[in-house]
Amino acid sequence: MQKGKHISEQFNSELESVRNAVLSMGGLVEKQLTDALTAIETNDASLADTVLSNDKKINALEMDIDGACTRIIAKRQPTASDLRLIVATLKTIADLERIGDEVKRLARVAKENFTSDQKHLLIGLENLGQLVVNMLRQALDSFARMDVESALEVHKLDSNIDRQYEGMMRQLMTYMMEDPRSIPKIMDVVWSARSLERIGDRCQNIAEYIIYNVQGKDVRHSSHESMEDTVRGGKPQV
C-alpha cells in the first residue's frame, strides 16, 4: 500500500469515528429529552434524577469529540470539505450539549409535585415536547446522512414549534389572571416551554451546519427562501 493512500485511509477512519461519536451523543441527548418529558408526564422523580445524573455523560462526550477534532486539525491540517465537516461537527456538539442543559431544566420541573387540579397545565407542554422530540430526531438523522433536503425540512419545523409555544404562553397567561395562586406552578411550565422552544432553535442550528458542510455556504441569519436557493440551486462544494 502506498504511504499516501495509507494516510488517507487513516484520516477517513478518524473522521468516521468522530461522526459515529456525534451520533452516539445525539442518541443520548434524544433519550434524555424523551425521559425528561416522560418524567414530567408521569410525575416520576426517580426518572428525573436519572436524567440529571446522565447529563455528565453528555458533557464528557462533548469534551471527547472536541478533543478528537482538535487532534485531527493539528495532525491532518484538513482543508475544503474535510475542514468544513470538522467545523460543522464542533458546532453541532456544542448545540447538543446546550440541548442537554435545557433538558436538565425540564428534569428539575419533573421533580415538582403537580396536583390533579394542576395537571391540565402540563397538556400543552406534552404536545410541544413531542414536536421538539420529532425535530431533534430528524435533525440527527439529517446529520447522519448529511442530507441537505432533510435539513431544510428540519429548519421549517421550528415555525410550528414557535406557534405552539406562543399559543401556550397566551393560555398560561390567562390561567395566571384567573387564578393568581397558581402562578408558581404556571411559571414552572413557562420555563419548561421556554426550554423546549430553545431546543427547537438548537435543532435549527444543526440543520444550518449540515447545509454549510455540504454546500459550503454559511446560511445562518438567512431567510428560509434564501436557504432553499442555496440547497436547491447550488452545487455541493468539494
KABELDA-V735110 format. One record per residue. RES is the residue in three letters. OMEGA is omega in degrees with one decimal (none if undefined). NEAR is the number of other ideal C-beta (glycine too) atoms within 12 Angstrom. D_LAST is the distance of its C-alpha to the last C-alpha in Angstrom with 2 decimals. Layout:
res=RES omega=OMEGA near=NEAR d_last=D_LAST
res=RES omega=OMEGA near=NEAR d_last=D_LAST
This chain:
res=MET omega=179.2 near=9 d_last=25.52
res=GLN omega=-176.8 near=8 d_last=23.75
res=LYS omega=-179.1 near=9 d_last=23.22
res=GLY omega=179.4 near=10 d_last=19.51
res=LYS omega=179.5 near=11 d_last=18.99
res=HIS omega=179.2 near=12 d_last=21.24
res=ILE omega=179.4 near=16 d_last=19.41
res=SER omega=179.7 near=17 d_last=16.06
res=GLU omega=176.7 near=15 d_last=18.03
res=GLN omega=179.6 near=18 d_last=19.65
res=PHE omega=179.3 near=26 d_last=16.48
res=ASN omega=178.3 near=19 d_last=15.26
res=SER omega=178.3 near=17 d_last=18.83
res=GLU omega=178.7 near=29 d_last=18.88
res=LEU omega=179.8 near=32 d_last=15.86
res=GLU omega=177.5 near=19 d_last=17.59
res=SER omega=178.0 near=21 d_last=20.82
res=VAL omega=179.6 near=36 d_last=19.62
res=ARG omega=-179.8 near=31 d_last=18.28
res=ASN omega=178.6 near=21 d_last=21.70
res=ALA omega=177.3 near=28 d_last=23.54
res=VAL omega=-179.8 near=43 d_last=22.03
res=LEU omega=175.6 near=29 d_last=23.15
res=SER omega=177.9 near=25 d_last=26.52
res=MET omega=179.1 near=38 d_last=26.89
res=GLY omega=178.0 near=38 d_last=26.07
res=GLY omega=178.1 near=24 d_last=28.61
res=LEU omega=179.3 near=32 d_last=31.22
res=VAL omega=178.6 near=45 d_last=30.69
res=GLU omega=178.8 near=32 d_last=31.10
res=LYS omega=178.0 near=28 d_last=34.27
res=GLN omega=-179.6 near=42 d_last=35.57
res=LEU omega=179.8 near=49 d_last=35.24
res=THR omega=180.0 near=27 d_last=36.94
res=ASP omega=179.4 near=33 d_last=39.67
res=ALA omega=178.9 near=45 d_last=40.34
res=LEU omega=176.4 near=39 d_last=40.81
res=THR omega=179.2 near=27 d_last=43.05
res=ALA omega=177.6 near=35 d_last=45.02
res=ILE omega=-176.1 near=42 d_last=45.63
res=GLU omega=-175.0 near=25 d_last=46.67
res=THR omega=-177.8 near=18 d_last=49.02
res=ASN omega=-175.7 near=21 d_last=50.14
res=ASP omega=-177.6 near=20 d_last=49.15
res=ALA omega=179.7 near=21 d_last=49.45
res=SER omega=177.8 near=17 d_last=48.82
res=LEU omega=177.4 near=26 d_last=45.42
res=ALA omega=177.8 near=33 d_last=44.63
res=ASP omega=178.3 near=19 d_last=45.57
res=THR omega=178.1 near=24 d_last=43.23
res=VAL omega=179.9 near=38 d_last=40.32
res=LEU omega=-179.8 near=28 d_last=41.27
res=SER omega=-176.4 near=17 d_last=41.57
res=ASN omega=-179.1 near=26 d_last=38.21
res=ASP omega=-179.8 near=34 d_last=36.34
res=LYS omega=177.0 near=19 d_last=36.45
res=LYS omega=177.5 near=24 d_last=34.32
res=ILE omega=179.8 near=37 d_last=31.52
res=ASN omega=-179.7 near=25 d_last=31.91
res=ALA omega=178.6 near=20 d_last=31.86
res=LEU omega=178.6 near=32 d_last=28.66
res=GLU omega=-179.2 near=34 d_last=26.93
res=MET omega=179.2 near=20 d_last=28.22
res=ASP omega=-178.6 near=23 d_last=27.22
res=ILE omega=177.0 near=35 d_last=23.60
res=ASP omega=178.9 near=27 d_last=23.46
res=GLY omega=179.3 near=18 d_last=24.96
res=ALA omega=178.7 near=30 d_last=22.58
res=CYS omega=179.2 near=34 d_last=19.53
res=THR omega=179.0 near=20 d_last=21.44
res=ARG omega=178.4 near=20 d_last=22.20
res=ILE omega=179.4 near=30 d_last=18.64
res=ILE omega=-177.9 near=24 d_last=17.74
res=ALA omega=-173.7 near=13 d_last=20.93
res=LYS omega=-172.9 near=15 d_last=20.70
res=ARG omega=-177.0 near=24 d_last=17.10
res=GLN omega=-176.3 near=14 d_last=15.92
res=PRO omega=177.8 near=25 d_last=12.32
res=THR omega=173.9 near=15 d_last=9.67
res=ALA omega=-171.7 near=15 d_last=6.33
res=SER omega=179.4 near=20 d_last=5.32
res=ASP omega=178.5 near=26 d_last=8.69
res=LEU omega=178.0 near=24 d_last=10.53
res=ARG omega=178.8 near=28 d_last=9.74
res=LEU omega=179.1 near=36 d_last=11.04
res=ILE omega=179.3 near=36 d_last=14.01
res=VAL omega=179.3 near=27 d_last=14.77
res=ALA omega=179.1 near=39 d_last=14.73
res=THR omega=-179.9 near=42 d_last=16.91
res=LEU omega=179.1 near=29 d_last=19.31
res=LYS omega=-179.0 near=31 d_last=19.80
res=THR omega=-178.4 near=45 d_last=20.35
res=ILE omega=176.0 near=42 d_last=22.97
res=ALA omega=178.7 near=28 d_last=24.70
res=ASP omega=176.8 near=37 d_last=25.18
res=LEU omega=178.0 near=44 d_last=26.33
res=GLU omega=179.6 near=33 d_last=28.84
res=ARG omega=172.9 near=27 d_last=30.11
res=ILE omega=177.1 near=44 d_last=30.52
res=GLY omega=177.7 near=40 d_last=32.63
res=ASP omega=177.7 near=29 d_last=34.73
res=GLU omega=178.3 near=38 d_last=35.40
res=VAL omega=176.8 near=44 d_last=36.40
res=LYS omega=179.2 near=35 d_last=38.91
res=ARG omega=176.9 near=34 d_last=40.55
res=LEU omega=-178.8 near=46 d_last=40.90
res=ALA omega=179.5 near=35 d_last=42.47
res=ARG omega=177.0 near=24 d_last=44.98
res=VAL omega=179.1 near=39 d_last=46.05
res=ALA omega=-180.0 near=39 d_last=46.56
res=LYS omega=176.1 near=25 d_last=49.19
res=GLU omega=-179.8 near=26 d_last=51.20
res=ASN omega=174.9 near=18 d_last=54.02
res=PHE omega=179.0 near=28 d_last=53.99
res=THR omega=179.3 near=14 d_last=57.35
res=SER omega=178.4 near=10 d_last=57.76
res=ASP omega=-178.1 near=14 d_last=58.47
res=GLN omega=-175.9 near=24 d_last=55.16
res=LYS omega=-178.3 near=20 d_last=52.94
res=HIS omega=179.4 near=20 d_last=52.30
res=LEU omega=-173.8 near=33 d_last=50.28
res=LEU omega=-175.3 near=36 d_last=47.62
res=ILE omega=179.7 near=23 d_last=47.07
res=GLY omega=-179.9 near=30 d_last=44.55
res=LEU omega=178.7 near=41 d_last=42.74
res=GLU omega=179.5 near=30 d_last=42.40
res=ASN omega=178.1 near=24 d_last=40.97
res=LEU omega=-179.8 near=40 d_last=38.47
res=GLY omega=-179.9 near=40 d_last=37.55
res=GLN omega=175.6 near=24 d_last=36.71
res=LEU omega=-177.6 near=33 d_last=34.35
res=VAL omega=176.4 near=45 d_last=32.55
res=VAL omega=179.2 near=33 d_last=32.44
res=ASN omega=179.5 near=29 d_last=30.90
res=MET omega=178.7 near=41 d_last=28.23
res=LEU omega=-179.6 near=46 d_last=27.39
res=ARG omega=-179.8 near=28 d_last=27.31
res=GLN omega=178.0 near=33 d_last=24.92
res=ALA omega=179.5 near=46 d_last=22.62
res=LEU omega=177.1 near=39 d_last=22.57
res=ASP omega=178.4 near=26 d_last=22.02
res=SER omega=178.2 near=36 d_last=19.02
res=PHE omega=-178.5 near=44 d_last=17.58
res=ALA omega=-177.3 near=23 d_last=18.47
res=ARG omega=-173.7 near=19 d_last=16.59
res=MET omega=-175.1 near=31 d_last=13.79
res=ASP omega=-175.3 near=24 d_last=15.29
res=VAL omega=177.8 near=35 d_last=14.79
res=GLU omega=177.1 near=25 d_last=17.88
res=SER omega=178.2 near=27 d_last=19.92
res=ALA omega=178.0 near=40 d_last=18.85
res=LEU omega=177.9 near=32 d_last=20.04
res=GLU omega=176.4 near=28 d_last=23.29
res=VAL omega=-178.7 near=41 d_last=23.72
res=HIS omega=-180.0 near=39 d_last=23.46
res=LYS omega=-174.2 near=25 d_last=26.26
res=LEU omega=-176.5 near=33 d_last=28.50
res=ASP omega=-179.7 near=35 d_last=29.22
res=SER omega=176.3 near=20 d_last=31.46
res=ASN omega=179.0 near=25 d_last=33.67
res=ILE omega=179.1 near=36 d_last=34.03
res=ASP omega=179.2 near=25 d_last=34.96
res=ARG omega=179.2 near=18 d_last=37.58
res=GLN omega=180.0 near=30 d_last=39.06
res=TYR omega=-179.0 near=33 d_last=39.19
res=GLU omega=177.0 near=19 d_last=40.92
res=GLY omega=176.7 near=21 d_last=43.40
res=MET omega=-178.8 near=33 d_last=44.17
res=MET omega=179.1 near=27 d_last=44.83
res=ARG omega=-179.4 near=17 d_last=47.29
res=GLN omega=-179.7 near=25 d_last=49.08
res=LEU omega=176.7 near=34 d_last=49.35
res=MET omega=177.1 near=21 d_last=50.74
res=THR omega=177.8 near=16 d_last=53.35
res=TYR omega=-179.6 near=27 d_last=54.34
res=MET omega=-178.2 near=21 d_last=54.77
res=MET omega=-178.7 near=14 d_last=57.13
res=GLU omega=-177.0 near=13 d_last=59.09
res=ASP omega=-177.9 near=18 d_last=59.51
res=PRO omega=179.7 near=13 d_last=59.01
res=ARG omega=-177.6 near=14 d_last=59.95
res=SER omega=-174.2 near=25 d_last=56.72
res=ILE omega=-179.7 near=19 d_last=54.55
res=PRO omega=179.4 near=19 d_last=53.65
res=LYS omega=178.4 near=28 d_last=52.34
res=ILE omega=179.6 near=33 d_last=50.59
res=MET omega=174.0 near=21 d_last=48.79
res=ASP omega=-179.9 near=28 d_last=47.50
res=VAL omega=179.0 near=40 d_last=46.02
res=VAL omega=-178.8 near=31 d_last=44.66
res=TRP omega=176.2 near=26 d_last=42.76
res=SER omega=178.8 near=45 d_last=41.47
res=ALA omega=178.1 near=43 d_last=40.23
res=ARG omega=177.7 near=28 d_last=38.59
res=SER omega=178.9 near=37 d_last=36.76
res=LEU omega=178.0 near=44 d_last=35.52
res=GLU omega=178.6 near=36 d_last=34.38
res=ARG omega=176.5 near=31 d_last=32.42
res=ILE omega=175.2 near=45 d_last=30.78
res=GLY omega=178.0 near=40 d_last=29.61
res=ASP omega=178.7 near=31 d_last=28.08
res=ARG omega=177.5 near=38 d_last=26.26
res=CYS omega=177.1 near=46 d_last=24.89
res=GLN omega=176.5 near=40 d_last=23.69
res=ASN omega=-179.2 near=35 d_last=21.87
res=ILE omega=177.0 near=46 d_last=20.11
res=ALA omega=179.1 near=46 d_last=19.02
res=GLU omega=178.8 near=39 d_last=17.58
res=TYR omega=178.4 near=39 d_last=15.61
res=ILE omega=179.6 near=46 d_last=14.07
res=ILE omega=177.2 near=43 d_last=13.09
res=TYR omega=-177.6 near=37 d_last=11.72
res=ASN omega=-174.8 near=39 d_last=9.60
res=VAL omega=-174.3 near=32 d_last=8.18
res=GLN omega=179.0 near=34 d_last=8.47
res=GLY omega=-179.5 near=24 d_last=8.02
res=LYS omega=178.1 near=25 d_last=11.68
res=ASP omega=-175.7 near=21 d_last=14.79
res=VAL omega=176.2 near=32 d_last=17.19
res=ARG omega=178.8 near=21 d_last=20.09
res=HIS omega=176.9 near=11 d_last=23.35
res=SER omega=172.8 near=22 d_last=22.07
res=SER omega=179.9 near=12 d_last=24.38
res=HIS omega=178.9 near=24 d_last=23.72
res=GLU omega=177.9 near=15 d_last=23.68
res=SER omega=178.4 near=22 d_last=20.97
res=MET omega=177.3 near=33 d_last=18.92
res=GLU omega=178.3 near=22 d_last=19.58
res=ASP omega=179.7 near=17 d_last=18.43
res=THR omega=-176.5 near=32 d_last=15.04
res=VAL omega=-170.9 near=34 d_last=14.73
res=ARG omega=-177.6 near=17 d_last=16.46
res=GLY omega=-176.9 near=14 d_last=15.86
res=GLY omega=176.6 near=19 d_last=12.26
res=LYS omega=176.4 near=13 d_last=9.35
res=PRO omega=179.9 near=23 d_last=6.66
res=GLN omega=178.5 near=21 d_last=3.79
res=VAL omega=none near=14 d_last=0.00
